Amino acid sequence: MYKTGIARTCVLVLLFLFFTLAVMNVDVQAIGPEGSEVGFAFINGPMHDALPYSGFFYKLTTFLGYLALLAVLGYGALGVMQLVKRRSLKKVDGQLILLGAYFVLVLACYVVFEKLPINYRPVILDEGLEASYPSSHTMLALCVFGAMMVPYPQLISQEKLGYVRTAAGVLMVVSVAGRLLSGVHWLTDIVGSVLLSAALLSCYTAALSIMAHKQNGKKA
């Protein structure tokens, strides 16, 4: 099972890397603000013209981004409470520690693409040109809400898991669609973010499978 997860993660990472290289090299034109360039101009340009800036969807998806951050803080608070109560990092739930490492990885990806911009937003908001690929808000929402769909018996009962998954799924769909409709990203920013988020989520679930495999091996 865990080998399948590792293979899936590798495929998704490669897809994201190939797509990123394509965005950097295929039909790159200066169609952005202040002459900024973006790849796949033949589709990014018309898509942005059809979906101009929308303050409503921008504010909605920004709120969902803060909601995702709040969820991260909630998991972090739970980890701190377990650490204080159990007085040993080894006694903190392994899945919670792994989740913390996963969130650190998501943050690292966020920082990397903020420092190494592939392209810039199709609109100027407040601070001039801003890195746009992949959409950081979309990535954050997908990675956090996606992690909420993974079973966590110590935190979410089996009876409530279905409701949590439904809510998380709705939030993920709204985040992706809303960010595109907001007009603050190129279409390829959203696609790249979905691919990267899928790779990160797959990495997390594969790590969970490896952890479960090792625990079952110890019990045996």
N, C-alpha and C positions, 0 to 999 in steps of 0.2 A: 504493500500500500504506500509506504513512505517513498519507495523508489519511483513510483508513478508520480508522486507529488514533486519530487526533485526534477524529474524529466520535464514535467509540465512547467515548472518554474523556469528552467533553462530555456525552453521554447519561447515563453512569454518575454523573457529578458531579451532574447535575440530579436524577436519581433519588434520590441520597443526600440532597440538599437538600430535596426535596419530602417524602421520608419523615421527615426530621428535623422539619420544620415540622408534619407530621401528628402525630408523637409529642408535640410541644409543645402541640397544640391539640385532638386528638380524644380524647374520653372521658377527660379528666384527672381522676383521683381520688386522694385521700389514703389510699392503701392500703399505703404503705411505712412503714418504721420512723420513729418520732417524727413521724408525720403527714406524711411526705414524699409528694409527689405524683408520679404517673407517668401518661403517656398510654396509650391503648389498654388501659385497666384491665380491660375486658371479657374480654381474652385474657391479659394479663400476670398478673392475679390468679390465675385458675384454673391457669395453667401453673406458676406458682411454688408453688402449693399441691400440685401433682402432683409437682414436682421440688424438694423442700426442700434445704437445705444438705447437701453431701456433702464431707467432709474429704478423701476419697480423690481425687475428681476435681478438687478445688481444688488439692491438692498436685501432682497429675499435670500439670495445665495450667500451673501456676506453673513447674514444672520445664521444660516445653516452651518457656515464655517465656524462661527463662534460656538454654535451648539456642539459641533464635533470636538472643539477644543475643551468645552465643558465636560464632555464625556471622558476625554483623556485625563483631565484633572480628577474626575471621579475615580477612575481606575487607579490613578496615582495615590489618591487619598486612601483608598482601600489597601493598597500595598503598604503605605506608611503605618496604617492602623494595625495590620497584621505583624509588621516588623516590631512595632512597639509592644504589642500584646504578647507575641511569641518569643521576643528577645533574641531572635536568631534569623539571619537571612535564609539559612537552609530550611527553616520551617515555614517560610512564606510560600504560598501556592506556586508550584512550578509554572503553571499556565499564566499566572499573573506576572511573574518575572519575565517570561518569554514575551508576553504582551508588551511589557515595558521596553524590551529590546526592540521589538517590532516598531513601536512608536518612535524610538530613537532613530531607527533606520529611515522611517518616513520623513522625519525632521531633517536628516542628513541629505536626503534627496531634494527636499525643499531648498535647503541652503545652497547646494551645488548648482541647481538651475537658476537660482537668484543671482549667483556670482558669475555664472557662465551662460549668459542669455543666448538662446538659439535664435529667437526673433523677439520683436516687441509688440505690445498691444496695438490693436488697430485704432484705438482712441487714446487721447491724452486725458487723464483724469485730474490728478493734482500735482504730481511730481515730475512732469516731463515723461520721457520714454521709460517704460517699465518692462522688465522681462515678462514674457507671456507664455513661453513654452517650457514644459507642459503647464496647464492650468493648475496652479497650486491649490486653489480653493476646491476644485473638483477632486484632485488627488487626496486632499485631506478628508473630504466628506466620504469618498468611496472607501478609503483605507480604514477610517474609524467606524463608519456605519457597517462596512463589510465585516469587520472583526466582530461586531455585535451579533452577527448572524451565526458565528461559530459557537457550537455548544460549550457552555461553561457551567457544569453541574453545581459547583460550589457557590455560584452567584445567581444563576437563572435556572429555575426548575423546568423540567420537561414540559409541564403544563403551560408555562408562560413563554416557552421558547418560540412557539408558533406566532404569538402576538408580537414578540420582539423582532422576529425575522420579517414579518409583514411591515412593521413600522420602519425598520431599517431599510428594507427594499424600496419603500415609497420615498424615503428621504434621499436615497441614492439616485433614483430616477429624477426626482425634482432637482437635485443638485446638478446633474449632468445637463438636463434639458434647460433648466433655468440659467445656467452659466452661459450656454450657447445663445439663448434668447436675450441675455443681457447685452450682447453686442460688445463686450469688453475683451473677447478672445476670438482668434481665428478658429475656424473649424478644426484645423490640424492640431491646435493647442488642446482641444477637448479630446480628440482621438488619441493623441499621445499620452494624455493624462489617464485615460481609460486603460490603455495598454500597460503603463507603468504601475497603476494601481492594481491591476489584475496580477502582475508579476509579484508585487510586494505581498498581496494577500495570499497568493499561492506559496510564496516563501514562508509565510507565517504558518499556514496550515500544514505544509510539509514538515516544518520544524516541530509542530505539535505531534505529527505522526511519528517522527523519529523519537521524540520524548516518550510517547506512549509505548513504542516498540521496546525501548530500553527498560522501561518500568515493568513491562510484561516479562521481559527476559530475566529481570532480577527476581520476580515472583516465582518464575519457573525454576 
